[in-house]
Amino acid sequence: MNAGYNKANGEVKENAETHIASTITAKDTLTTKSGQDTNIIGSKLEGNTVKMEVGKDLNIESLQDKETYDEKNNSSGFNFSVEVSQPKGKPATYENAGITGGKNKGKTNSTYESVTDQAGIYAGKGGFDIEVGKNTDLKGAVIASEADASKNKLSTDTLTYSDIENKAEYSSSSSGFNFDSKGEIPITPSQGMPANGEAESTTKSAIAEGTIEIRSNENQNISDLSRNTQEALNKLEKIFDAKTVKEQQELADLFGEVAFKAVGDIADRNWKNAKTPEEKAKWAEGGEYKILLHTLVGRMMSEFAGNGFKSGAISAGISQALQNQLSKIEDKGLRLIAGGLVAGTVNKVLGLKPEVGSSIAISGIKNNDYCHRPTTEGSYIFVEGQGYFIIENGIDVYMQGDVPPAGAVVWYQDYDNQDYGNEFIKGDGGINLSDTYFQWEERTIIAGAGMAQQYVKIHVAVDDNENDISVNGMPLISPDDYGEYQRALDLYNYYGGTSMDAKAGMILLEGGASLTGNGTKVIDGMRIIEGKVGGKIPLDDFIKIRSQSIHNGEAELMTLGKYTNGTDSYISVAGENSTYFDLGTKWENVRNRYNLTNNEMFEYFNKPALDDAISNGKVIQFSHNPELPAYENSFLAQEWKYLKDKYGYQSLKKEGDVWIAR
């Protein structure tokens, strides 16, 4: 007999405010006159020469595009089951009654505010001559010119200006609990890995080099007014995508599952091989080596989800340091809760993220301490063919045929699941060692068997028989013959990760790298020397920069060209329907940080971007003709030369305002 109740609800609210600039353009001279104010709000005036007479105030203001995303979801339910039997002529009996269920909630919030197209006055080679009767006010706006400074003049009674701060931020978290009255852990806390991200930039007000006459205050200090109109926009790219954030959280959780189990394997192996009690203690629960490994895994989990390294590293280390105390809590559910509370509290006291600490501590206890041979003093061990042992002073002491006392917890060798980190399983006492009396520990697997789960199933340690490698329970005979394998590798390559050797002809992966025939590690055709691409850029940094430089990666078209502040810029031409390569203000930061030449920047980032585009079958278009003499020796010309030399492109065909590579 079964009875149950389930309730789930979710709500998503999205709002977007987008501005499209109105533009007045004159081919030669643009002249405007107004007896009162002239307001240029989120709009542009363009001309080869710009002449303006403003009777009162000139106000130029850029507007921010804005987006908000708010998601909330809640679920709860329970199920009651009982076995009912009633032999003929006898009263009914009820056995194996149990209740399962849980309650979980999650929320995701994102905000984005950025100027994407800068309002202003844009003059060409003829410059500008602007006469303002009263005040000129710029709010994240520009008065730009391509002319020599001698051709640019602004005369105004007073001048005010301010910048606009752009920002993007998001956060996502979930929590809850599950219960099973018949399970080994009746109540299990559920604390998903939170994900966070933030970015900011400043859209500056700027006036091109030239004469600025402030009639009422000739000595006004305008040294903080930018004169660089080409780099004033600083458009902030969007950093939030709901699907990507969820995958990011799932990957962090699954990485924790695999990595913490690997930590247990490493610690267990070294604990066994240690020659002295002092060395064993370092690999035991709460030992300094195990604390260090937990700290490293916690750091990586936290960074995967965009939470920085401190929140994860500290909470994982603290949780492991306290395992000798936490292991005294017999109820495994309470032990998980206690570990999560302690780590979360420590993070909160230190001004870090408590939910990150709780999530990582729970993962460490569940996937390391609950799945591996215990090293806690006084634990009982049974090894088939050898008998019982008890841990005393960090050493396995043979019990010479004695049986642990009734009710004692015994750890039993698990020969079937050693490759999954479950080297020992927990028994319910020393009464009988038959399987009937043992409660086998179950690994936590996220439902749905998505690509991230397949990645875990493929990459967990395997033995020498390749038939044991499986995806969703199906044996994997040849990696090349199974599409799910490639999908999993694609996910692994995208996010990077630790190295893996699957012993069954699978390639070694290290942050997306592969092995060439001579054993040299390469990525995007460049050698990895001592963990650095080309011996200069750390591999993780390189992968991150490469990812950030590609925009609209799913598009079927790639746009190359020259960057300008106008609508002819290759970024504007690309829009949202074309892939384009751009590091923005990070270009100089990357070049200086890793001491790269311009040629090296082209080799490390431009070429791989082109290779990716070609390998994905994208059509290549240029916003500017790369064959013009004006672009000789520019990156634009180098990109066109690279496409011709490597991929056999021969000509450009003008279609509308773009040139299609053929």
N, C-alpha and C positions, 0 to 999 in steps of 0.2 A: 504494500500500500504506500503510495507516494502522494504528497501534497506540497505545493510550493507557491511562492509569491515572488514576483520580480517586477521592478520598476526602474525605468531609466529615462532620463530626459537630458537634452542638450540644447544650447542656445548659442548662436553665432551672430554677432553684430559687426558689420563692416561699413565704414563710411570713407568716402574719398572726395577730396576737393582738388580739382585740377584747373590750372590757368593756362590759357593759350594766348600768347601775346598778340595784340593788335600792332601792326607795323605800317608806318607811313614812309614810303621810300621814294626818293627823287634820284633820277639817273645822274643829274649833274648837281644843281644847287637846290637845296631845300630851304625855303624861307618861311618863317612863321612870325606873326605879330599878334599881340593880345594887349588890350587895355587893362585887363584885370589879371587874374592868376592863370598860369598854365600848369596843368596837372598831367603828368605822365605816369600813370599807375599801372604797373605790370605790362607796360607797352614800350614801343621803340620808335624813334625817329632816325631815319637813315638817309644819307646823301653824301655825294663826293665832297661837297662843301655845305656846311650848315650855318645859316644866319638866323638869329632869333632876337626879337625884341619883346620883352615881357614887361607889362605895365606895373605889375605888383610882384607876386611871389611865383617862383619856379619850384615846383615840388615833383621830385622823381622818386618813385618807390617801387621796389621789387616785391613780388608776392610769393608766398610759400605754398607749394603743393602740400596737402596734408592727407594722411591716411591713418585710420584707427581700426584695430581688430580686437574684438573681445569675444572670447569663447568660454563657456562654462558647461560642465557636464557632471551629472550625478547618476549613480546607479546603486541599487540595493536589492537584496532579495534573500530568500532562504528556501531550503527544501527539506522536508521531513520524510523519512522513509522507515518502514518497519516490516519485517517478515511475519506474516500471519499464517498460521496453520491450524486446522481443526479436523482431526481424525474423526471418523464417523462415531457418533455416540459419546464424544469427549468434548470438554470445553476448549475454546480457542486458546492458542498460546501466541505470545508476541515476543519476537526475538530480534536481536541486532538492530534495535532502534538507533537512529542517528539523525543529526541535523547538520546541514552544511549551508553556507551562505557567505555574505560579506556586504560591505558598504565601501564605496570608493567615490572620490570626487576629484575633479581636475579643473584647471583654469589656464588660459593663455591670453596674454595681453600684448599688444604692439602699438606703438605710435611712431609716426614718421612725419617730419616737417622739414622741408628744404626748398630753397629757391632753385628752380631747375632752368630758368631762362631769365637772364638779368635785364631789368628795365634800364633804359638809358637813351642817350643821344650818341649815335655812331656816325662819325665823319670819316671820309676817305682821305685821299691825298690833298684835297683842298683845305682841310682843317675846319675849325669852327670859330665863329665870332658871336658871342652870346652876351646880350645886354639885359640885365635884370634890374627892375626898379627898386625892389625891396629885397626880400630874403631868398636865397637859393638853398634848398634843403634836399639832401640825398639820403635815402634810406636803403642801404644795400644796393645802390644804383651807380651807374657810371656815366661819365661824359668822355667818350673814347674818340681816338683819332689815329689815322695812319700817317698823318702829315708830320713834317718837321715841327718842332716845338714853336718856331717863330710864327707859324700859321694858326696857332691855337690861342684864343683869348676868351676869358670869362670875366666880365665886369659885373659886380653885384654889390648892393649896399651892405648886406650881411651874408655870412655863409655858415650853415650848420650841416652836419653829416653824422651818420651813425651806421654801424654794421648790423647784420642780421645773423643770429645764431641758429644754425641748422642742427637738428638732432634726430636720431633714430634709436629706438630701444625696444626690447621685447623680453618677456619672461614667460615661462611655462612650467607648471608644477602639477603633481598629482599625489594623492595620499589616500589611505584607507586601511582596511583590514579584511581578512578572510578567516572563516572558522570552519572546523570540521570536527565534530564531537568524537568521531572514531579515528581521527588521524593521529599520527605521532606528535604533530604540533597542532593542538586544538585551535589556537589563535595565532595567526601569522600577520604581522604588520606589513603593509604594502606602501612603500615610499619610493615612488619613481624618481629617477635622476632629474632634477630641475635643469632647465636650459635658460640661459640668459645671454644677451648680447647688447652692445651699445656702440654708437659711433657719433661723431659730431664734426662739424666744420663751420667755417665762418664765411658768409658772403659779404665782402667788403665794399664800402663805397670808395670810388676812385675817380680821379680826373687826370686825363692824359697830360704829359709834360707840355708846358706852355705858360702863358701869363695868367695869373689869377689876381684880379684887382678887387680888394675889399674896401670900398670907399669910406665906410664909417669907422673902420678900424684897420688902418694900413699895417699895423704891427701885430695883427692876430697871428698866434702861433698855429700853423697848420702842418707842423712837422709829422704828425701822426696820420695825416691824410695820405692814403696810398696813391701813387702816380702810375702804378702798374695795372692798367685796365685789362690786360690779357689774362691775368691770373686772379681776378677779383671774384669770379663766380663761385668756385669751390663747391660745385654741386655734390650733394651727399647721395651716394648710391643706397638703394634699399637693401636692408640686411635681413629682412624677415620673409620667410615663406613657410606657411603652416605645415605643409607636407615635409619639407626639409627639416624643420625643427623636431617634428615627431620622429623622423628617422634618426636624427642626431641623438635624441634621448634614448631611443631603442638600442642604437649602436653602443652608447655608453654603458647601458645596463648589461648588454650581452658581452661587451668587452670585459666588464667587471666579473661576470660569471666565469668566463674562460680564464682570465688572468689570475683571479684569486685561487682558482683550482690549480693553476700552474704553480703559483706560489707555494701552495700546500705540497705539491709533488716535489718541488725543489727542496723545501725545508725538510720534508720527510726523508728524502734520500740522503741529505747531508747529515741529518740527525742520526740515521742508522750508521753512517760511515765515520762519524766523529770518534776520535780515539780517547778522549778524556771527558769526564763529567762536565768540566767547564765549557768545552766546545759544544757538547750536546745542549747545554743550557742556552747557548746563543741561538740554536735552531729550534728550540722548544717554544711552546705558547708563551708569548710575552718576552721572548728572547730578542736581543738587539738586532740580529740579522733578519729575523722575521718581521720585526717592526719596520726595518728599513725597506724590505720588499713591499710590505703593505702600504707604506708611505708613497712609494713610487707608483704603485697601481692606483691608489687614490688620487694622486696628482693627475695621472693620465685620464682617468674617468672624468674628473672635474673639468679638465681642459677640453676633452671631447665635446662636452655640453656647453662650453663657453663660460664656465664659472671661474676661470683662473685656477692657478695651481694650489694656492694656500688652503682654500676651503676643503679640498679633497685630501691633500697631503697630511694636514694636521689631524683631521678627523680619523683617517685610516690608521695613522700611527698611534694615536691615543687609544683607539678601540683595541688594537692588537696588544698594546702595552698593558691593558687592563684585563686581558683574557684569562689570566690565572684567577682573578677575582670573579669575572663574569661566568667562568665555567662552573662555579659552585652553584649557580642557579640551575636546578634540575629541570624545571619546565623550559623546554626549548623555545616556546613562544615568548615567554617572559624574558628569556635571555636575549632574544632578538630585540624586544621592546626596550629593555634596559640598555643594550649596546647603542641603539639608535638615539635614545634620550641623552645618554652621556655625551656622545659625540656631537649631537646637535647643541647641547648646552655649552660645551667647550667652544664651539664655533661662535655661538651667540655672544659669549663673554668676550671673545677676541674681536668682535665686530665683523665676523665673517658670516657666511650663509648657513644657518642651522639646518635647513632642509637638505642641503648638500651633504653635510656631515652625517645626518641620520641615514640617508640613502646609501652612502658608501659603507658606513659601519655595518648596516644590515646585510649588504651584499657580501662583505668580507666574512662575517660570521656564518652566513648561510652557505656560501660557496667554497670556503676554505675550512673553517673549523668543523662544520657539520659533515664534510665530505672526505675527511682525511683521518688517518691514524692519529689518535690523540697522543700528546706528549705530556699530558698533565700528570703530576705526581699522584700515584695510587690507582691509576687506571688499570683495568684488567684487559689483557689481550689474549686471543686464541688464534694460533697459527696451525692450520691443518697439517697433520703429520708430525707436529712438534709438541702441541699441548698448550697449557696456559702459562702466561707470563704476567708479572705485575711490574709497573714502572716504579722503581725506587732510586732516588738520587739521580734521576735522568737516565737510568739504565734498565733494560729489560731483564728482570730476574725470573728465572725458570721456577715454577711452583712445584715441580717434581710430582706431578699427578694429583695435587690438591685441586679441589673445585672451589671457585669463588663462592662466598656466602650467598644464601638465597636472597634474591632481590637486587644483587649487584648488577651493574651495567657492564656487559662484556662487549668488546670490539672483536669482530670476526673477519678473517681474511676474505676479501671479495675478489676471486680470480677472474670473474667474468667482466668486471668493470674497472679494472685498474687503469686502463687508458683514458677513462673519463674522470680520473681524480678520485674515484670512490675506492681507494685501495682497501679500506676497511669499512664494514657496515656495523651498525649498532645492534646488539642483541638485547633481549629483555631479561637477561639473567643467566645464571650458570646451570639451570636445571637440565636442559636438553639442548644439544647443539644441532638438532635436525632443522631443516629450513622452516618447518611449521612454526617453530618458536622464535623465528627471527623476523623483525620488521625491517624490510629493506628500505634504505633511504632512497627517495626519489629526487632526481635532479629537477630543478625548476626550469620549465621550458615555456617561453611565451607562445600563446596560442596563435594560430593563423599561418604558421610556417611561411612567413614572408622571406624576402631575400636575406635580411639580416640574420634570421634564424638558420637559413640554409648555410650561410657563411659560417656560423658557429658549428653546425653539424659536420661540415666538411673539414674545418680547421682544428677541431679538438684532436688531441693526440690519437693516432691510429697505430695498429700493429702491422706486422709485415705482410699480412694477407690483404691485398687490395680489395677483395670482396667485402671487407668489413667497413670500407669507406661508403657511407650512404647519405643520400639526400631524401628526406621525408620517408625514411625506411626502405628505400629502394637501393640495391647494391650498385655501386659505381664501378663498372669494369674498366672503362676508359674515359678519362676526363674529356677527351676530344669528342666523344660520342654523346655527351650528356649536357644538354643546354642549360639546365639549372646550375651546373657547376660554373659555367661561364658567367651567368648572371650574378652568382655569388662573388666571383672574382672581380667583376665590374664594381660591385659595391665596395669590396675591400680596397681596390685600387683608388676609388674616389676618396675614401676617407683616410687611407693610409693605415698604419698599424705596426705591430711587432712582426718579426720574421717568423716563418712557418716552414717546416719541412715535413711533408706528409708521407714520405717513404714509398710512394706508389707512382712515381713518375711525374708528380706534380712539380711545377716550377717553384723555386724559392721566391717568396715575395717579401720585400722589405720596403714598406712605404710606397708601394706601387712600382718598385724596381724589379728587373728580371735578370737572369744570368745569360750571358752570351756563351758561345761555345768554349771559349778559353777560360771561363769562370770569372770574367770581369763583370762587376756589377755596373749596370748602366740605367739611365732614365732619360727619356726623350733624346736618346742618342749620345748622351754625355756621360762620362765616367764618374762613378762615385768613389771618391778617394777619402778614406778615413771618415766616412759618414757624411762627406760634403760633396755637393755637385761641383765637378770641376775642381775640387779641392778648396772651394771658396764659400759656397752657400750651404749651411746645414740642410739635410734632406727634408726635414719637416718644414723648415722655413720656405724652401723652394716650392714644395707642393702647395703650401698655403698661398704664396705670392702668385703662383701660376693660376690657382683657382680664382683669386680675387681679380686677376687681370682680364678674365674672359666674361663678357656680358652677353646676356641673351643666348646662352650656349645651345639651346635647343632649336634655334632658328635654322632654316635651310639655306640661308644666304649669309655671306660674310662681307662686311664693308671695310675697306682700307682707304686711307687718304690723309689729308692734312688737317690738323686741329686749328680752328679759328674760333673767334667769339660769335661769329655770325651763323646764319642758317645753312651756309655751305660747308660747315665743319663736318668731317666724316662721322662724328658722333651724332649730330643732328640728322644727317642723311640716313644713318643706320636706324635711328628711332628704336622702337620696341620690336620690330619685325626682322631685325638682322643682327647677327653676331658681330661684335667688334671687340678689339683689343685696346685696353686703356688702363694704365696704372695711375693716371691723374697726378696728384701731388706726391704720391708715393714713389714716383720714378726717381727723383733726386735722392730721396731717403734710402731707397734700395741701393742705388749706385754708390752712395757715400758709405753706407753701413758696411757693405761687403767689398769696398774698394774695387769697383768694376769700371772698366772703360766703356765707352758707348758701343764699341764693337762687341764687347762681351755681353752687354745688355741685349743687343740684337740676337746674339747666339743663344743666350739663355732663355729669352722670353718671346721675342718676335718670331723666330724660326719655329719653335714648338707650336705656337699658336697657329701658324700657317700649316704646319704638318697635320695638326688636329683637324683643321678645316677641310683639307684635301682628303684625309682618310675618312671623314664623315660625309664626303660627297657634296660639300657646300659649293654653291655658285659664288665666285669671287667678283666683287665690283669695287670700283674706285670712285671716290667723290671728286678727285682731282686727277688730271692726266699725268701719270708718273713719268711719261716720256718727254715732258717739257724741259727745256734747258734750265728753267728756274729751280727745278727740283733735283738737279744733278748732285750726287753724293748725299742726298737726304735719305732718311729711313724709308720714305715712300718709294724712292727709286731702288733702294736695296731690296725691298720686299718684292717689287716687280721682277728684278733680276733673279732673285732666289726662285720665284715661281717658274721663270723661264728655264733656268739652268737645271733645276731638280725635277720639275714636273712637265717640262716640255710645252709650256704656254708660249704662244707665238705672237698674238696680236690683241689689240683692244678695240672693242666696238662701241661707239657712242650711242647710247640709248637714253634719250631725254637728257637729264642732268648728270648721268653717271656713265662710267666706262666699264664695260663687261670684259673680263679677261677670257681669252679663248685660246 
